[in-house]
């Protein structure tokens, strides 16, 4: 009799425990995948920004720096060139991921460009 009760308890609790364990593992893997996707998107976009700032520096800024043509308008033009090029190279999906994580892709991009310029 006790064996039957114990067998019934075990047969009910083990499937429930396994189901719960699988749900926890699925949630963990989903969170881990999300974080990996976000990290990858940020890394790719950051590299693109760095490359576009370097390209603008080589093709535009270096030519004007030290001359009277290097002024606020030229600086804005250099920024706009870097931003335009970065926007064309960063995929819509990557922009969307960054937007979801930061709340404002455009502000993130501006900040990254400014930080990359400061590093140069």
Helices and strands as residue ranges (DSSP letters): H 2-56, I 57-61, H 62-64, H 72-89, H 92-102, H 105-119
